[in-house]
Amino acid sequence: MEALVRVGQAGLGAWGANLVRNVDEVADLAWLCDSSQTRLDALARRYPGARTTTSFDELLADQSVEAVVVATPVPTHYALARQALEADKHVFVEKPPAMRADEMAELVRIAEERNRVLMPGHLLLYHPGVRKLKELVDSGDLGEVLCVYGNRQNLGTIRTNENALWSLGVHDLSVILHLIGEEPGEAWAHGNAFLTPGVEDVVFCYLRFPSGKIAHLHLSWLDPHKMRKLTVVGRDKMAVFDDMELERKITVYEKAPEQPAQSYGEWRTRTGDIFSPKIANDEPLRLEMQHFLSLVRNGTDGAAARDGLAVVRVLEQLTESLRA
Ligand SMILES: NC(=O)c1ccc[n+]([C@@H]2O[C@H](COP(=O)([O-])OP(=O)(O)OC[C@H]3O[C@@H](n4cnc5c(N)ncnc54)[C@H](O)[C@@H]3O)[C@@H](O)[C@H]2O)c1
């Protein structure tokens, strides 16, 4: 049997704890690293087989470590991911891996040059519901995709160091670019910082793609509804991915406009069945980590890294629009 990939993880906070559980289950968790000794001690008790350090350099100096997982706060991602790639490690880095497109492009370049995996933590791409949505789009079942819109709203965690666009929008953007398979030619954002100066709590985004498809996002942590939803409107059918639903993650609506021959150019609507295909209950984080490890073992074509760059590029365009 092939040896498990030896992994070191930096960042053991709220989300890092979920990641490290998955790393431990599907890889050889060699190192735990956190700048907080308290966090390190807490996790060390759970994973006694792993070595511990508050120094990222010490983790990187271990030649037996093949891959590094970075789950530290966003502003630290670029520097840590870069340092790890330059130490010839494969890197999984939480989203977004960089806060500027030129920095992300630099990470992609270093990873290509050194033939290392650089995978951003675009968790939703590994969600079985989103995979089903992609299948529906690619198979042509929905007909030509016309528009996609995302709702990610809640009266949720109110962040003070990253706005709703960077904190919430990155999820929907990664999925929308994946579904549409294009980068937008136009990206507009409007929003407002109601609670913390300079940190937008409510953001609306509009994207227009070269093919004419359009997309919209409503991102907010000031909202009465808890919504995590993506709607895809096709010419023949419409589909909704609703992550708040326990059983009906995907609903397909056989609804569409039509122009019967005898209608002399007038549009009518057709409504048919509404159904929910079965979606596997696999943990997206587990699937995401398994994908990373398979790229480490079998080699990468760099697609994950380039997708990460496209997302950061759009985030940057949207930020410019928001500031304007
Ligand atoms: N994919 C998802 O769905 C998802 C969900 C939540 C969070 N995240 C991402 O995960 C990352 C971590 O989020 P969190 O909620 O766990 O944050 P957190 O603040 O709870 O934890 C961050 C940890 O990193 C440690 N740290 C900070 N700088 C460090 C450094 N230079 N070296 C080592 N350790 C350092 C801190 O001590 C802390 O323990 C963020 O990038 C966030 O965007 C992703």
The ligand as an ORCA input file, in Angstrom:
! r2SCAN-3c Opt
* xyz 0 1
  N     -13.890     26.979      3.333
  C     -14.725     27.385      4.267
  O     -15.922     27.114      4.232
  C     -14.209     28.202      5.418
  C     -15.002     28.389      6.552
  C     -14.484     29.142      7.604
  C     -13.211     29.686      7.492
  N     -12.480     29.489      6.365
  C     -11.128     30.071      6.224
  O     -10.242     29.400      7.109
  C      -9.258     30.302      7.596
  C      -9.214     30.250      9.112
  O     -10.459     30.637      9.632
  P     -10.817     30.404     11.172
  O     -12.238     30.761     11.313
  O     -10.329     29.065     11.629
  O      -9.909     31.563     11.859
  P      -9.426     31.645     13.356
  O      -9.079     33.060     13.610
  O     -10.391     30.934     14.265
  O      -8.075     30.782     13.369
  C      -6.877     31.181     12.769
  C      -5.719     30.528     13.541
  O      -4.501     30.834     12.868
  C      -3.514     31.124     13.848
  N      -2.463     31.940     13.202
  C      -2.521     33.259     12.854
  N      -1.372     33.607     12.207
  C      -0.599     32.501     12.152
  C       0.685     32.233     11.613
  N       1.384     33.179     10.974
  N       1.192     30.979     11.730
  C       0.488     30.012     12.365
  N      -0.734     30.214     12.907
  C      -1.279     31.438     12.795
  C      -4.263     31.832     14.954
  O      -3.570     31.757     16.188
  C      -5.581     31.040     14.982
  O      -5.511     29.941     15.861
  C      -9.631     31.678      7.034
  O      -8.860     31.894      5.903
  C     -11.077     31.533      6.618
  O     -11.376     32.344      5.490
  C     -12.951     28.731      5.351
*
